Amino acid sequence: MKANIKIEAIGFNSANLNRLLPPGMKIPQRYWVAEILGISHKYRFRRKFINGRVDYKDSNSKASRGVFLNYILEPGRIYEVSKPTSWKCTERFFATVDNSGAINKHESYEDAKKATG
């Protein structure tokens, strides 16, 4: 069964500022989910970044807080998640989904790999 992870996109409006910057410059996003496809010698992991569905329902007027992204995760795969917990702190972890649709957090890729079999 698939699972949904909901991440608050703190500072979501700053992504809109990228269009005002010179070409080649970009404000990095702190919120993302990527499926781990394998090992990379350059970046440690080969990742496929997943697009989340944006939900403005609880957003403030500037869209700096309360904007959420919903990501669909499938069982049997390993995901890396970057989730802001405040303006200054970001939680980063590996996630797997079991057959009941529950999302399990793992501290390391090796732990996540063991969980998927």
Summary of the structure (lengths in Angstrom):
residues: 117
radius of gyration: 15.4
end to end distance: 16.7
largest distance: 46.6
contacts: 297
relative contact order: 0.25
helix: 15%
strand: 41%
